[in-house]
Structure formats: C-alpha cells, structure tokens
Amino acid sequence: MVASVWDWLRRKKPLVDAFYAAQVLLMSLPGILAGAYGIQTPRFLMWTAALTGPLILRRTFPRTVFAAVALVSCVQCVLQVPTIPANLAVLMGLYTVTAGCSFRWGLAAALVAELGAGMATYRYAASADHRRTTFLMLTVLVAGVYVLGLHMRTRRAYLRSVEERAERLERERDNEVKVAMAAERARIARELHDVVAHNVSVIVVQADGASYAIDTDVGRARQALDTISSTGRLALAEMRRLLGVLREDDDAGAFAPQPGVAELADLVEQVRASGLAVTYEVDGVPAAMSQGRQLTVFRIVQEALTNALKHAGPRVNVSVRLRYADDALEIRVEDDGRGAAAFDDGRGHGLAGMRERVAVYGGGVRAAPRPGGGFEVVATLPVREEVAA
C-alpha cells in the first residue's frame, strides 16, 4: 500500500512540489497578516507569489524555475525591496538544479546564488562588520545547500545503479533458469528416447518370435502378441511424452541402459562411501513402473542426496524412503543438517530440473526446510499412465 502511494506521488511531481511551495507560503503568512518587512500587503503578496509560484514546476523544469526565482530576487534587490521568507525559493531552486541536473549546471546555479548573496549583502547590510557577517552567513548557507544537492545527486545515481544491477542480475538469473530448464528437457528427451528405443526393440523381437511360432505353437504366439500389446502401449505413452519435450539436435550417444529403482541401493552405498550417513527404506509393495518413471525416481533421489552432500554440513544423517501406494509412489529424502541456514547462491538448477522431471509424469515436488531443522524433499509420482491422466 505504502509503495503504491509512493509510486503515485513520484508520478505527480507538480502536486508534490506545490505541497513544498505551500510551506513557504505558510512561513510568509504571519508577515502578510502583520504587514511586516515594511511592505504593503498587496506588494508583499505580489513578491511572494512571484517567488513561490514557479516552485510548482520546480522538478519538472528545474533550470527554468531557478532562473525565474533568481531573476525575481535580482529585481527585488535592485528595487531595494526588503527580503521576505519567499526568498528561500532561490535556495530551493539551487538544491533542485544541483540534485537533478549535471554537475556543471549545479555549479553554475551555485555561482548565481553566491552572486545573489553578494548583492544582498551590499544592498541591505549597513556597516562593514555587518556586511562581512551577513556575507559569510549567506555563503555558508549557499554552500550547504549546494553540498546537500550534490549528496542527493550522488545518492540517486548510486541507487539507480543498484536498481539497474539488481534488474540485470534478475534477468540473468531468469535466463540461466530457462537455459537450465531447456537443457533438462533435452536430457529428459534423450533418456526417454532410450526407453522408447528399448520398447520398440522388444516389440520387434516379440513380433519375429510370434511370426515363427504362429504355425507351430499358438500359445507362445499369443503370449508374444500380448507382450507386444502391453509394450506397445507403454512405448506409445513414452513417445507422446517425448513429443511434448523439446529436444535440441545433438549427438544422442549410445543407447545405454538407464538406472532405475533397482540401482538406488548402489547409489546409497556410493553416497555412504563418501562419508554421509544414509538410511534407505522401502514401504509397501513395489509397483511395476515404466523405465522412464524409474529413471525419474533415481534422478530425484540422486539430486536430493547431492544437495545434502553440498549444503547440509558435516555429520549429517539422511533418510531415503520410498512409500508405494495403490496408484502413486512417494519419495521422501530428509536430513538433519543446516536447513534454512544453508548458503544458497541462487544459481543451482537441481530443484528446477527435479520439478521438470516429475511434471512430465503428472506428479509434484516439495522442497523446503523442515520445521525442526534440516531439509526435506518430497516427491509424488503416479505409477501408472492412467493415474497421471
């Protein structure tokens, strides 16, 4: 709410400047009512309006406004009209030019204001001592306003550079995430390509066997056709998913078997060998899953254990649990390490890739610090195609 009001005020410069000009008018009000400064009320009002009126456009046209109030003050001095509170408009204009324009314009405005201080001293000071004191005071006042304007100009330039740098870093980070997601999609496509290729190879082999056995062993031929049917449905589902994943043209490499759920025990042993205490549990009856889903399970556990090695800290205990339900598999990897206190430079893409993998099969991932300390990764993955659908 406050930020929105502030943004609205920043867009209404004349309105805000009119508010500050009104403060000068309030300072002049007692003199107007009392007929002070030896000036008749109509003339007092005329000079006050001539000095404060341009301040409404102070930040919109800073140099023009400063020139206007300086000219009015010069005429006022030449005509020997006594100074009034509205003469503060010269200092306000000096500050605005110094803070909002270039260094040269600010310096020029300061010199003009100093010239006005000399003219006012010569015109209104009676004795030599009074002139020295008045000129010194006015010089210090002009210098103070000028230094304040320079400070605000430097601060605004610094804040602009910080905001630009933050926006640039945010754009770079978004681009890095997009590149990482595209690379992860390409990796998923290659791995699904291996799965589909394997299923198609099985179909071809079973079809050849059925063609040879159809005349001699009808039972074996029917069994081969059933295998072709189930494998074909699985390959079709994987192929549909493959078509939905963008893949860059590159070398696909050799068709090597991809790791699955059966290789999780070996993965846990490798992590234990690196010094991390890991427990591995499986609840429920393992369901038959496609190789693509098994590969996703393996990669999720692998990424979670890698994060624990990198960020959890020393002497950490990690538990890996697979819980099979009727239609879904829950993967839970928990540690008792640093949790929310772990350092994160914002450049890692493991969690983004993990979510991409699970989203391909219609599942979800939650990764967050645990309430009692540590970190947890919980992923839910449908075990069958009709469940994801």
N, C-alpha and C positions, 0 to 999 in steps of 0.2 A: 504494500500500500504506500509506504513512505517513498520507495524507489519510483513508483509510478507518478506520484505527485512531484517528485524532484525532476523527473524527466519532462513532465508537462511544463514546469516552471522554466526549465532550460530552453524550451522552445518558445517561451513568451518573454523574450528579452525586454521589450519596451514596458511590459507590465511590471517586471521586477525593478527596472531602472526608475520607473515612475514612483515605486514604493520608496526607494532611497532618496529620490528628489523630494518627496514629501517630508522626509526627515529634516531636510534643510529648511523647508517652508515652516515646519513646526518650530525650529530654532529662531526663525525670523518673526514668529507670531508675537512674542512679548514686545519686541521693538515696534512692530506695527501698531499694537494696541496702545502703547505708551507714547508714541510719537517720538521715539528716541533717535539718537545719532544726528540730531539737528536737521532732519529731512522731513519735509511734509509727507503726510501719509500717501497721497497719490503718487508722488515721485518715488517714495520707498517701495511701493507696490510695483511700480514700473521697473525699477532696477532689480528687484527680487525676481520678478517674472522673467526678465531678460537673461538673468544668470542661471536660474533653475529650470526654465522651460526646455532648453536644449538637452538637459540631462536625461530626458525621457528616451532619447536616442543615443545615449552615451556609449553603449556597447555595439549598437548597430552601425554607427558612423563615428568611431572614436576620434579620429583626427579632425574631422569637420566640427564636432562638438567642442573639442578642446580649443580649436581656433576661434570658434564663436565666443566662448566664455572668456578667452584671453583678450579678444578684441573689445568686448563689453567692459572688461575690467580696465583695459588701457584707456578707453574713452572716459570711464568713470574717474580715473586718476588725472587725466588731462583737464577735465572739468572741475577738479578738486571736490568731487562728491565724496563724502566720508565713506570709509569701508563699512560694510554690513555683513551679517552672518552668511549671506548668499555668496560672498566671495570665496567660500570654501569650494564652490563649483570648479575653480581653477585647479585645486589640488585633486579633486575627484577626476577631472579630465586628465590630469597628468598621470595619475595612477592607471587609468584605463588604457591610455596610449602605451605606457611602459609595459603593462602586463599583457596587452593584446596585440601589439604591433611589433615590428622589428626593433632591434637594438638601436639602430640609427634614429628611427622616429622617436623612440623613448628618450634618447639623449637630446635630440632637438627640442622636444617638449620640455625637458628639464631646464635647458638653457633659456627657453622662453619664460618659464615660470621664475627662474632666477633673475632674469631681466625685469620682470614684473615686481619682484621683491625689491630690487634696487630702486625702481621708480617709486614704489610705495614708500620706501624709506626716505627718499629725497623729498617727496611731496608732503608727507604727513609728520615726519619727525621734526621737532623744534630745535633741539640743541645737538651739538656734535656727539656728546656721550649718548644721548638718546638714539641718535642715528646708528651709532655702532652697535648698540644693544639690539635695536629693532632689526637691523640688517642681519646680525648674527642669528637671531631667533628665527627669522624668516628663512634664512639659508639652511639652518638645521632642519626646519620643517619641510622645505622642498626636498632636501637630500634624503630625509627619512621616507617621504612618500615615494621618491624615485627608487630607493633601495627596496622598499616593500613591493613595488611593482615588478622590479627585476626578480625578486624572490618568487613571486607568484608566477611570473612568466617561465622561470626555470622549473618550478614545481609542476606546472601544467604540461610543459614539454616532457618532463620525466614521466608523468602519469600517462600521457599519450603513448610514449614509447613502451611503457609497461603493458598497457592495454593492447597495443599492436603486437607485442611479443607474445602475450597470452593468446590472442586470437590466432597468430601464426602457429604457435605450438599446438593449439587445439585442432587447427586444420591438419597439421602434420600428423597428429595422433590419429585423427579420424581416417586420414589416408592410409596410415600404417595398418589400422584395423581392417580397412577394406581390402588392402593388399593381402593381409594375413588370411582373411576370410576367403578371398579368391584362391589363394594358394591351398587352403584347406579343402575347398571344394574340388580343386584339381586333384588333390591327393585322394580324396574320397572317391572321385570318379575313377582314378587308376585302380584303386583297390576293389571297387565294385566291378570294374572291368575284369579283374582276375576271377572274381566269384562267378560272374556270368559265363566267362570263358570255360571255367571248370564245369558248370552245369550243362553247357552246350556239349562239351566233350562227353559227359556221361550220357546224354541223350543219344548222341551218335553211336556210342559203343552199344548201348542197350538196343537201339534200333537195328544195328547189324546183327546182334545176337538173336533178336526176335525174328528177323528175316531168315536166319539159318534154321531156327528151331520150330518155325510155324508148321512145317510139314511133319516133323518127327516127334516133337514134344509140345503139344498145345498148351499144357500147364505152364511150362517155362516161358513160352512166348507170351502168354497172358500176363505172367509176373513181370516180364520185361516191359510190356506195354504199360502196366500200372506204374512202374518206375519212371518210364518216360513221361507219363501224365503228371505225376507229382513233381518231378524235376523240372518239367516244362513250365508248370505254374510258378514254381519258385524262380526260375530264370526270367519269366515274363515280369514278375513283380520287381526283381532286381533291375531288369532292363528299363522298366518305366521310371524307376528311381534314378537310374543312370542318365536317362534323357533329361531329367529335371535338374541335373547338376552340370554347370558349365565346366568344360574341360579345355585347357589350353593345349595346343598342338605341341607335343614334345615327345621324347623317346619314352615309350611305355615301359621299356625294360623287359626282362624275362618274366614269364608267368610263374612266380614262386608262390608256394603255399603261404597264406597269411595266418598270423597267430589267432587263436580263439580262446574260448573259456578253458579248454584243457591246458593251455600254456600259462594260465595265471599262477599256478603253483610254482613253475620255474621262474616266473617274473618275481614272485615274492621272495624266493630263495636268492635271486640276484640282488635284490634290494637289501636283504638281511646281510649278505656278504659285504655290502658297502658300509655297514655299521648301524643301520636303522632297525629298531626292534619292531617287527611286523607280525601281527596275528592274522590268520586267514580262516574264515568260517563260511560255510555254505548251509543255508536253512532251506528246507523244502526239497521237493523232488525236481532235479534239473530238467528243464523243458527242452525239447528239440527245437533248435533255432537255426536259422539260415547262417551261412558263413559270414555274410555281411553284418548281421547283428552280433555274432560272436566277436568279430573284429572290433566293433564299436565298444563292446564291453571291455575288451582287452585294452583298447586305447584310453578309455576313461580311467581305468584303474592305473594304467601306466602314467598318465598325466598327473593324477592325484598324488601318487607316490613320489613323482619327480618334484612336485611343488612342496611336498613335505620335506624332502631332502634339501631343497634350496632355501625354504623360508621358515620352517618350523623351529629350527635351532637345535642345540645339542641335547643328547639324552632324551629323545622324544619317542613315545610309544604310539604306534599307528595300528589301527584295526581295519581290516578289509572284510566286509560282509556282503554276501550275495543272498538275497532272500527271494525265492521263487514263489510266486502266487499262481493262481489259475491262469491268468491272462497277461501278467506283467512280471518283470524282473526288477527288483530294487537293488541298486548298487550303492553302498554306503562306505565311504572312506573317511575315518575320523582320526585326528591326532590331538595330543595334549600340549602342543607347542605354544608359540607366541600368539597365534590367532590374529586379532585385530592389530596387535603391536608389531607385527612383521612388516619389514620395509617393503614397499611396493613402488617401483619407479614408473608404473603405468604403461610400460612398454611390452609386457608379456601378453601373449595371444593364446595361451593354452586353454584358458576357460572359454574364450570365444570359439576356438576350434572344437572344444568338447560340446558346446551347445549346438554347433552346426551339425555335428555327427548325430546327436540324439534327435535333433529336429527332423533329420532325414527320415527317421522311422516313427515319427509322431510322438516322441517322448519329451521329457523335460529334465532340466538340471537346476539344482540349487546349490550354490557355493557361498558360504558365509562363515564368519567366526562363530564359535559355539558360545552360548551364554556363560558357561563355567570355565572358559578358557580353551584355547586350541582352535582348530579349524575343521570344517566338515564339508564333504562333497556328497550330495545325494542325487542320484540319477534314477529315473524311472523309465524303463524301456519295454514297450509291448513285445511279447514273444512271438506273436503271430500277426500275419498281414491283416486279417480281418479285424483284429483289435485296433490296430493303428488307423484303419479306415473308419 
